[in-house]
Amino acid sequence: MTRPTWSLNCPVRIDATADRVVLAHGEGARLSRQLLAGHILPRLGGGAPIDWRDAASVTTEQQRLAVTTDSFVVSPLFFPGGDIGSLSVHGTVNDLAVSGARPRWITLSMILEEGLPLAVLDAVLDRVAWAARECDVLVVAGDTKVVPAGAADGLFLNTTGIGELIDPVPSGPTAIQPGDALLVSGPIGRHGVAVLCAREEFGFDPPPQTDAAPLFPAVELLRASAGTHVRTIRDATRGGISAVLHEWAAASDVSFVLEESQIPVTDDVRGACELLGLDPLQIACEGTLAAAVSADKADAAIAALRADSRFAAASIIGRATEKRLTPVAIRRLFGSEQPVDEPTGALLPRIC
């Protein structure tokens, strides 16, 4: 592959051996955190401590708001159970929801490739509109740019979401304490496997379906059942549950031990992972959250989630422990405890 001649347009001399951006820098795991901590936040973060939440909190004179932004470059544009249009809404409102906010407004910017059939654009926009109605948010602003054929792989979307913070707002991973329960709202790994099987045309029958869906109802159930005992919440997107837990371990003074027998995985995801040599813990979800809840409220939280049919498979999958050498470990079905590797990048790029 021929490298672009960046030095022709860049005022900084670029050595041929200089470090460069790789796909894994955009996939939500270790290299993403290194890029943020080493390059982006020192220049744009204003010197504030790194906060790994999915949305920033801002305060006006009258109310507290949460703001998040996201870009969507998923390939293919349509996959079993979802598409780039509805995914852009679900992904944005979910970042707000797990940060303790009620999603209210989103913006939508589109980068369209020359030659994109207008019928495809119409289908994507119809799905954006459907998902916005489902999530009770308004699309209040947008922008459209067109680039030459071959420059955007059809279309890319960018969104900004704004929501109203609702007390109690989860404190974040620094609040996690040894003994706290780790729970998930449903089976893991469904989105990543659905996109992988669609992209590679594996021909599973029936094809695995994405779990992409709004998470605000699950967050409301956690708020009602556990209140201030909910330490932190994340939607387990790029890098899956493994990336979330390694991120929490790095931000806190605890480690985590998972119970393999308690982790919900659907048969199609399990079968695809066994066939392809993948670990469901490292595969993205788009409608499943992870949460740390104090031990005395964990059972009530799970009961509240399971009472809603959308979260019937919610489970306690492990516990926080005193900090130790291994940030995340898993107790296998046969009893041995093994480290859970942190993904350096996503097993599959461009899943959102």
C-alpha positions in Angstrom: 0.0 0.0 0.0 1.3 3.4 -0.9 1.5 5.8 2.0 0.1 9.3 1.6 2.8 12.0 1.3 1.7 13.8 4.4 4.8 16.0 4.4 3.5 17.8 1.3 0.7 19.3 3.3 1.9 19.2 6.8 4.2 21.8 8.4 5.9 19.1 10.5 8.6 16.9 8.9 7.4 13.3 9.0 10.1 10.7 9.2 9.4 7.5 7.3 9.7 5.4 10.5 7.4 7.7 12.5 4.6 6.1 14.5 1.3 6.3 12.7 -2.4 5.8 13.3 -3.5 2.2 13.0 -7.1 0.7 12.8 -6.8 -0.5 16.4 -6.5 3.1 17.6 -10.2 3.5 16.8 -11.5 0.3 18.4 -12.1 1.3 22.0 -9.4 -0.9 23.8 -5.8 -0.4 25.0 -4.5 1.5 21.9 -7.5 3.8 22.0 -6.8 4.7 25.6 -3.2 5.3 24.7 -4.1 7.6 21.9 -6.5 9.6 24.1 -4.1 9.8 27.0 -0.9 10.4 25.0 -2.1 12.6 22.2 -5.6 13.9 22.4 -6.4 14.8 26.0 -3.1 16.5 26.8 -3.9 19.0 24.0 -7.6 19.3 24.3 -8.5 18.3 27.8 -7.5 21.5 29.6 -5.4 19.7 32.1 -8.4 18.0 33.8 -8.0 14.4 35.1 -9.0 11.8 32.5 -12.7 10.8 33.0 -13.6 7.7 30.9 -17.4 8.3 31.0 -19.5 8.1 27.8 -20.8 11.7 28.1 -19.5 14.9 29.6 -21.6 16.8 32.2 -22.2 20.5 31.7 -24.1 22.9 33.9 -26.3 25.9 32.9 -27.9 28.3 35.2 -31.1 26.2 35.3 -30.2 22.6 34.6 -27.4 20.0 34.3 -26.9 18.5 30.9 -24.9 15.6 29.4 -23.3 15.9 26.0 -21.8 13.2 23.9 -20.6 12.9 20.3 -20.0 9.8 18.1 -19.3 8.8 14.6 -20.5 5.7 12.7 -18.6 4.0 9.9 -20.1 0.5 10.2 -19.7 -1.9 7.3 -22.0 -3.2 5.9 -24.6 -0.4 6.2 -27.4 -2.9 6.8 -27.0 -6.0 8.9 -29.4 -8.5 10.6 -31.5 -6.6 13.1 -30.0 -3.2 12.4 -28.4 -0.6 10.1 -26.2 2.4 10.3 -29.2 4.8 10.7 -30.8 3.2 13.8 -27.4 2.4 15.2 -26.4 6.0 15.1 -29.4 6.9 17.3 -29.1 4.0 19.7 -25.4 4.4 20.1 -25.8 8.1 20.9 -28.7 7.9 23.3 -27.1 4.9 25.1 -23.9 7.0 25.9 -26.2 9.5 27.5 -28.3 7.0 29.3 -25.4 5.1 31.0 -24.0 8.5 32.0 -27.1 9.2 34.0 -29.0 11.4 31.6 -32.4 11.3 29.9 -31.7 11.6 26.1 -33.6 14.6 24.6 -31.9 15.9 21.4 -29.5 14.7 18.8 -27.8 16.2 15.7 -27.0 14.3 12.6 -24.2 15.0 10.2 -23.7 13.0 7.0 -20.7 12.4 4.8 -22.0 11.0 1.6 -20.0 9.4 -1.2 -20.6 10.4 -4.7 -22.6 7.7 -6.4 -24.6 6.6 -3.3 -28.0 5.6 -4.5 -30.7 8.0 -3.2 -32.8 4.9 -2.3 -30.1 3.8 0.1 -29.9 7.3 1.7 -33.7 7.4 2.1 -33.7 3.9 3.8 -31.0 5.1 6.2 -32.9 8.3 7.0 -36.1 6.4 7.5 -34.3 4.2 10.1 -32.9 7.3 11.8 -36.4 8.7 12.1 -37.8 5.4 13.4 -35.1 5.1 16.1 -35.5 8.7 17.2 -39.2 8.1 17.7 -38.5 4.9 19.6 -36.0 6.7 21.9 -38.2 9.8 22.2 -35.5 12.2 21.0 -35.6 15.0 18.5 -33.2 15.4 15.6 -32.6 19.2 16.0 -29.7 20.0 13.6 -27.5 18.5 11.0 -25.1 18.9 8.1 -24.4 17.1 4.8 -21.2 16.9 2.9 -20.5 14.9 -0.3 -17.0 13.5 -1.1 -15.7 11.9 -4.3 -16.4 8.3 -5.1 -14.2 5.9 -3.1 -13.6 8.4 -0.2 -16.4 7.4 2.2 -17.5 3.8 1.6 -21.0 4.8 0.9 -21.8 7.1 3.9 -20.6 8.0 7.3 -22.7 9.5 10.1 -21.8 11.8 13.0 -24.1 12.6 15.9 -24.1 14.8 19.0 -26.5 13.9 21.8 -27.7 16.1 24.6 -29.6 14.9 27.7 -30.8 16.1 31.1 -29.0 14.5 34.0 -31.2 12.7 36.5 -30.2 12.2 40.1 -28.7 10.0 41.3 -26.0 10.2 38.7 -23.6 7.2 38.9 -20.3 8.3 40.4 -18.1 6.5 38.0 -15.5 3.7 38.2 -13.5 5.4 41.0 -16.5 4.6 43.3 -16.3 0.8 42.8 -15.5 -1.1 46.0 -14.3 -4.6 46.7 -17.3 -6.9 46.9 -19.4 -4.9 44.5 -21.4 -7.1 42.0 -20.8 -6.9 38.3 -24.0 -7.3 36.2 -25.0 -7.2 32.6 -28.4 -6.5 31.2 -28.4 -9.3 28.7 -26.4 -11.7 26.5 -23.1 -10.3 25.3 -21.3 -10.2 22.0 -24.4 -10.1 19.7 -23.7 -6.9 17.8 -20.1 -7.8 16.8 -21.0 -11.3 15.7 -24.0 -10.0 13.7 -21.8 -7.5 11.8 -19.0 -10.0 11.3 -21.3 -12.7 9.9 -23.0 -10.2 7.6 -19.7 -8.7 6.4 -18.1 -12.0 5.7 -21.3 -13.6 4.4 -20.8 -16.7 6.6 -24.3 -18.0 5.8 -25.5 -18.9 9.3 -29.2 -19.9 9.3 -30.7 -18.0 10.9 -28.2 -15.2 10.9 -27.1 -13.8 14.3 -29.0 -10.6 15.1 -27.6 -7.4 16.6 -28.7 -6.4 20.1 -28.7 -2.7 19.2 -31.5 -1.1 21.2 -32.0 1.8 23.6 -30.7 1.3 27.1 -32.5 4.1 29.0 -35.2 1.7 30.2 -32.5 -0.5 31.8 -30.8 2.4 33.4 -34.2 3.6 34.8 -34.8 0.1 36.3 -31.3 0.2 37.9 -32.0 3.7 39.3 -35.3 2.7 40.8 -34.0 -0.6 42.3 -30.5 0.4 43.5 -30.4 4.2 43.5 -27.1 5.5 44.8 -25.8 2.0 45.2 -25.2 1.9 41.4 -21.5 2.8 41.2 -21.0 3.0 37.4 -22.6 1.9 34.2 -21.2 1.5 30.7 -22.6 0.2 27.4 -20.1 -2.5 26.3 -19.4 -1.5 22.7 -16.0 -1.7 21.1 -13.8 -4.2 23.0 -16.8 -5.7 24.7 -17.1 -6.5 28.5 -13.3 -7.1 28.7 -12.4 -3.6 27.5 -14.9 -2.0 30.0 -13.6 -4.0 33.0 -9.9 -3.2 32.1 -10.9 0.4 31.8 -12.6 0.3 35.2 -9.7 -1.5 36.8 -7.2 1.2 35.5 -9.4 3.9 36.9 -10.0 2.4 40.3 -8.3 0.5 43.1 -10.0 -2.8 42.4 -9.7 -5.9 40.2 -12.5 -8.1 38.9 -13.2 -11.8 38.9 -15.9 -13.2 36.5 -17.8 -16.4 36.8 -17.9 -18.1 33.3 -21.0 -20.1 34.3 -23.0 -16.9 34.9 -22.1 -15.0 31.7 -25.1 -15.0 29.3 -24.2 -15.9 25.8 -26.7 -16.9 23.1 -26.3 -20.2 21.3 -25.6 -18.5 17.9 -22.9 -16.2 19.4 -21.3 -19.1 21.3 -21.3 -21.2 18.2 -19.8 -18.5 16.0 -17.1 -17.8 18.6 -16.2 -21.4 18.9 -16.0 -21.8 15.1 -13.9 -18.6 14.6 -11.8 -18.8 17.8 -13.2 -15.6 19.3 -13.9 -14.7 23.0 -17.4 -13.3 23.6 -16.0 -11.1 26.3 -14.1 -9.1 23.7 -17.0 -8.7 21.2 -19.1 -5.6 21.0 -22.6 -5.1 22.3 -24.9 -2.2 21.3 -27.9 -2.8 23.5 -26.3 -4.5 26.6 -24.9 -2.6 29.5 -22.4 -3.5 32.3 -22.9 -2.1 35.8 -21.2 -2.2 39.1 -23.7 -2.3 42.0 -23.1 -2.7 45.7 -23.5 -6.3 46.9 -26.6 -5.6 49.1 -28.6 -4.2 46.1 -27.4 -6.5 43.4 -30.2 -9.1 43.7 -32.9 -6.3 43.7 -31.3 -4.8 40.6 -31.3 -8.1 38.7 -34.9 -8.8 39.8 -36.0 -5.4 38.4 -34.2 -5.9 35.1 -35.6 -9.5 34.6 -39.1 -8.3 35.3 -38.9 -6.5 31.9 -38.9 -9.0 29.1 -36.2 -7.0 27.2 -33.7 -7.7 30.0 -34.9 -11.2 31.0 -31.3 -12.6 30.7 -29.8 -10.0 33.0 -27.2 -11.7 35.2 -24.6 -11.1 38.0 -21.4 -12.2 36.2 -18.7 -11.5 38.9 -17.4 -9.3 41.7 -14.9 -6.6 42.4 -12.0 -7.6 44.5 -9.0 -6.0 46.2 -6.6 -4.8 43.6 -4.2 -7.5 42.5 -1.7 -8.2 39.7 -4.3 -9.4 37.3 -6.9 -6.6 36.6 -9.5 -9.0 35.3 -9.8 -12.8 35.8 -12.4 -15.4 35.0 -13.2 -18.6 36.9 -13.8 -21.2 34.2 -16.4 -23.9 34.3 -13.9 -26.5 35.4 -12.8 -24.4 38.4 -9.5 -22.8 37.4 -9.0 -19.1 37.4 -7.4 -17.5 34.3 -6.5 -13.9 33.3 -8.8 -12.1 30.9 -6.7 -10.4 28.3 -7.4 -6.8 27.4 -7.9 -6.4 23.7 -5.4 -4.1 22.1 -7.9 -3.3 19.4 -11.2 -4.7 18.3 -11.4 -8.2 16.8 -13.5 -6.7 14.1 -13.0 -3.0 13.0 -15.9 -0.8 11.9 -18.7 -2.4 13.9 -20.2 1.0 14.7 
